[in-house]
Amino acid sequence: MGPLSPALKALAVKQRSDIKFDIDWTTLGEYLELLERRGVSTNVASFVGAATVRAHVVGFNNRKASRQELAAMQDLVRARVRWAWLVADRCAGEFCRYAGVDCADGGGA
């Protein structure tokens, strides 16, 4: 579900079939936040696909990425990994609060 460049968003709109919806997100985080605002409860595990990151930065050009493009791809992946850790940490905190355990000591009773 991301990262989606304007070109990838246009391609997704062009390729969709009978289910029509606006693509008003760019990152996976924005997509999950959109679902949450709409009342959808999600339980997902995702990965950062190399082809998606490459298409976001280089497009569908059949060539080697430049040093600048490689750096941009690395930055995208780093940002997603940081976001995933923040989400995981937030979820663990919520679990501990509802379970009535102190996660600061590793979740002990």
C-alpha positions as CSV (number, residue, x, y, z in Angstrom):
1,M,0.0,0.0,0.0
2,G,3.0,2.3,-0.1
3,P,5.1,4.1,-0.7
4,L,3.1,5.4,-3.7
5,S,4.4,8.0,-6.0
6,P,2.0,10.0,-8.1
7,A,2.8,7.7,-11.1
8,L,2.1,4.5,-9.0
9,K,-1.2,6.0,-7.8
10,A,-2.2,6.7,-11.4
11,L,-1.3,3.2,-12.4
12,A,-3.3,1.7,-9.5
13,V,-6.4,3.8,-10.6
14,K,-6.0,2.7,-14.2
15,Q,-5.6,-1.0,-13.3
16,R,-8.5,-1.3,-10.8
17,S,-11.6,-3.1,-11.9
18,D,-15.0,-3.1,-10.2
19,I,-14.0,-1.7,-6.8
20,K,-13.5,2.1,-7.1
21,F,-12.0,4.2,-4.4
22,D,-9.8,7.3,-4.0
23,I,-6.2,6.7,-3.3
24,D,-5.5,9.6,-1.0
25,W,-2.6,8.0,0.9
26,T,1.1,7.7,0.0
27,T,2.6,5.5,2.8
28,L,1.5,2.3,4.5
29,G,1.1,4.3,7.7
30,E,-1.3,6.8,6.0
31,Y,-3.3,3.9,4.6
32,L,-3.6,2.2,8.0
33,E,-4.6,5.6,9.5
34,L,-7.3,6.0,6.8
35,L,-8.7,2.6,7.7
36,E,-8.7,3.5,11.4
37,R,-10.6,6.7,10.7
38,R,-13.2,4.7,8.8
39,G,-13.6,2.4,11.8
40,V,-11.8,-0.6,10.3
41,S,-9.8,-2.6,12.8
42,T,-6.6,-4.0,11.3
43,N,-4.3,-6.7,12.3
44,V,-1.6,-6.7,9.7
45,A,2.0,-7.5,9.2
46,S,3.6,-5.9,6.1
47,F,6.9,-5.7,4.4
48,V,8.7,-3.1,2.4
49,G,8.8,-4.5,-1.1
50,A,12.0,-3.8,-3.1
51,A,10.0,-3.4,-6.3
52,T,7.6,-0.9,-4.8
53,V,10.5,1.2,-3.4
54,R,12.3,1.1,-6.7
55,A,9.2,2.0,-8.7
56,H,8.5,4.9,-6.3
57,V,12.0,6.3,-6.9
58,V,13.1,5.2,-10.4
59,G,9.8,4.5,-12.0
60,F,9.5,1.6,-14.4
61,N,12.6,2.5,-16.3
62,N,14.8,-0.5,-17.1
63,R,18.1,0.9,-15.9
64,K,20.4,0.9,-13.0
65,A,19.5,3.4,-10.2
66,S,21.9,6.3,-9.7
67,R,23.7,6.9,-6.4
68,Q,21.1,9.5,-5.5
69,E,18.2,7.2,-6.3
70,L,19.8,4.4,-4.2
71,A,20.2,6.9,-1.3
72,A,16.5,7.9,-1.7
73,M,15.4,4.2,-1.7
74,Q,17.5,3.6,1.4
75,D,15.9,6.6,3.1
76,L,12.4,5.3,2.3
77,V,13.2,1.9,3.8
78,R,14.8,3.4,6.9
79,A,11.7,5.6,7.5
80,R,9.4,2.6,7.1
81,V,11.4,0.5,9.6
82,R,11.4,3.3,12.1
83,W,7.6,3.7,11.7
84,A,7.1,0.0,12.1
85,W,9.1,0.0,15.4
86,L,7.1,2.9,16.7
87,V,3.8,1.1,15.9
88,A,5.0,-2.1,17.5
89,D,6.1,-0.3,20.6
90,R,2.7,1.5,20.8
91,C,0.8,-1.8,20.3
92,A,2.9,-3.5,23.0
93,G,2.1,-0.6,25.4
94,E,-1.6,-0.9,24.7
95,F,-1.5,-4.7,25.2
96,C,0.3,-4.3,28.5
97,R,-2.2,-1.7,29.7
98,Y,-5.2,-3.8,28.9
99,A,-3.5,-7.0,30.2
100,G,-2.7,-5.2,33.5
101,V,1.0,-6.0,33.3
102,D,4.1,-3.8,33.6
103,C,5.8,-4.0,30.2
104,A,8.7,-1.9,31.6
105,D,10.1,-5.0,33.3
106,G,9.5,-7.3,30.2
107,G,5.8,-8.0,30.9
108,G,6.2,-9.7,34.2
109,A,3.2,-10.1,36.5
